[in-house]
Amino acid sequence: MCRSIKTLRPPFAEQVTSEDVRAAALQYVRKISGFRQPAAHNAEAFERAVDAVEQATAELLATLRVRGGQPKV
């Protein structure tokens, strides 16, 4: 779907930063909305969507278990 979003879980990525999570959320929202930069009247909805995807992504990564591993904190 969105080739510029990289996998953020081990073993593909060991050092995932909050910036990595935010960048992935932004790329996702850009892809599904079709906007690289939304018009002023859509900016608030766009940013709320990025925030929600970022939060969901961080929660997912924090609770995933990789075979034989512990949850990523």
N, C-alpha and C positions, 0 to 999 in steps of 0.2 A: 504494500500500500504506500507507505511513505519511506522511501529508501534512505533518506537522510537521518532517520531516527535509528540510533544504534541500540543494541541490546544492553541493558543496564544491570543485569544480574550475573553473579558468578556462574561459570568460570569465564564468561565473556568480558566482564569488567569487575575488577577487584576494588578499585578506588572510585566510587561514584560520588560526585559532589552534588550539592543542592543546585549548582549551576547546570550540571548535566541533566538533572531531573526537570528543571525549568525550561531548558532548551528543547528537550523532547516534548514537553507539554505544548510549548509554543509551536513547534513544527506540526504537531498533531492538529491543533486548532486551526493553523493556517491551511493545512491540507483539507480538512473537512469543511471549512468555511469558504474556501476558494479565495481568501484575502491574505495577501502578504502583510499589508497594513490596512486596517479597517478605516472607513470614513469616520469622521468625528461622531456622527450619530450612532455608530455601531461600536465605538471604542470601549465603552463601559461593559457591554455584553461580551465583547471579545476578551477583555482582561479578566472578567469573572470566569469565563470558560477556561482560560489558561490557568487561573488559580485553582479551579476545581480539578482539572486534569492533573496538575502538579501535586495537589494533595492526595488524590487517589493513587497516583504513581508512587509517591513516597510511602504511602500505607501498604501498597502491594509489595514493594521491595523490602519493606521492614518485616513482613510476615511470611514471605516465601521461604520455603525450605528446599535447599539443594540436597540431593541424595548424599547422605552421610554428613551433612553440615548442620549448622545452627542457623536460626533466623538471622538475617542481616539487620543490624541495628544502625 
